[in-house]
Amino acid sequence: MRYLRAAGLLLAGTALLAGGVAAGERWLGERDATSEVNGVTDAVPRDEVARSISGHLSLPVILRGPRSVDCARDLRAVEGARTHCTAHYLRGTDRDMTVRVVRVQGDEITYVHDAPHR
């Protein structure tokens, strides 16, 4: 009886761990964001792009994300448009990345960023 309980706890723990790892990988793997386009400039302001990227690079429980993110320019509402951004971390480490528009739909665009370059 004791062995069955231990085996059950082991299986439950393994399933919980596997589910947590899968959810974490999915969350960290999602690098897309959708933002509303400014009607005057027909672009998403670079501050909005930077805020979105900063959120993607930060873990929800452990604050190990960048202290700030800067983007070179606004992101135009044209599929394939790009801008370059830099994530600034606490130890003086900067990581560059490219942000690219993958979809334009009405007054919203969806964009993705690559992994920060080391």
C-alpha positions in Angstrom: 0.0 0.0 0.0 2.8 2.4 0.9 4.5 1.6 -2.5 1.3 2.4 -4.4 1.0 5.8 -2.6 4.7 6.6 -3.3 4.3 5.6 -7.0 1.1 7.7 -7.3 2.9 10.7 -5.8 5.8 10.2 -8.1 3.6 10.0 -11.1 1.6 13.1 -10.1 4.8 15.1 -9.4 6.2 14.0 -12.8 3.0 15.0 -14.6 3.0 18.4 -12.8 6.6 19.1 -13.7 6.1 18.1 -17.3 3.1 20.4 -17.6 5.0 23.2 -16.0 7.9 22.8 -18.3 5.7 22.6 -21.4 3.8 25.8 -20.3 7.0 27.6 -19.6 8.5 26.7 -23.0 5.3 27.8 -24.7 5.3 31.1 -22.8 9.0 31.8 -23.5 8.6 30.7 -27.1 5.8 33.1 -27.8 7.5 36.2 -29.3 4.5 37.7 -31.1 2.5 40.7 -30.1 -0.4 42.7 -31.6 -0.6 46.4 -31.3 -2.9 49.2 -32.6 -1.5 51.3 -35.3 -1.3 55.1 -34.9 -3.6 56.4 -37.6 -1.5 59.6 -38.1 1.9 57.9 -38.6 0.6 54.5 -39.8 3.0 52.8 -37.4 3.2 51.4 -33.9 5.3 53.8 -31.7 8.7 52.5 -30.8 7.9 52.9 -27.1 5.0 50.5 -27.4 7.1 48.0 -29.3 9.8 48.2 -26.6 7.3 47.7 -23.8 5.9 44.7 -25.5 9.3 43.1 -26.0 10.3 43.9 -22.4 7.2 42.0 -21.2 8.2 39.0 -23.4 11.7 38.9 -22.0 10.6 39.0 -18.4 9.5 36.0 -16.4 6.2 36.4 -14.6 7.5 35.2 -11.2 11.3 35.8 -11.3 12.2 39.3 -12.3 15.2 38.6 -14.6 14.2 40.5 -17.6 15.8 43.6 -19.0 15.8 46.8 -17.0 14.8 48.6 -20.3 14.4 48.1 -24.0 15.0 50.7 -26.7 13.9 50.5 -30.3 15.5 52.5 -33.1 12.3 53.7 -34.7 8.5 53.2 -35.0 7.3 49.9 -36.6 5.6 50.7 -39.8 2.3 48.9 -40.6 3.7 47.1 -43.6 4.2 43.3 -43.7 7.9 42.6 -43.5 8.8 46.0 -42.0 11.6 45.8 -39.4 13.2 47.7 -36.6 16.1 47.0 -34.4 15.8 47.0 -30.6 18.3 46.6 -27.7 17.5 45.0 -24.3 19.6 46.5 -21.5 20.2 44.2 -18.5 21.3 45.0 -15.0 24.9 43.9 -15.3 25.6 46.3 -18.2 24.9 43.6 -20.8 23.1 44.7 -24.0 21.3 42.3 -26.3 20.3 43.3 -29.8 17.3 41.9 -31.7 15.2 42.5 -34.8 11.5 43.0 -34.7 9.5 42.2 -37.9 5.9 42.7 -38.9 4.2 39.4 -39.8 0.6 40.5 -40.3 -1.3 43.7 -40.9 -5.0 43.5 -40.3 -7.1 46.6 -40.2 -5.7 49.0 -37.6 -3.6 46.3 -35.9 -0.3 44.7 -36.7 1.2 41.5 -35.4 5.0 41.5 -35.0 7.6 39.1 -33.7 11.1 39.5 -32.3 14.0 37.1 -32.6 15.9 35.9 -29.6 18.3 38.6 -28.2 21.7 38.2 -29.8 24.6 37.6 -27.5 
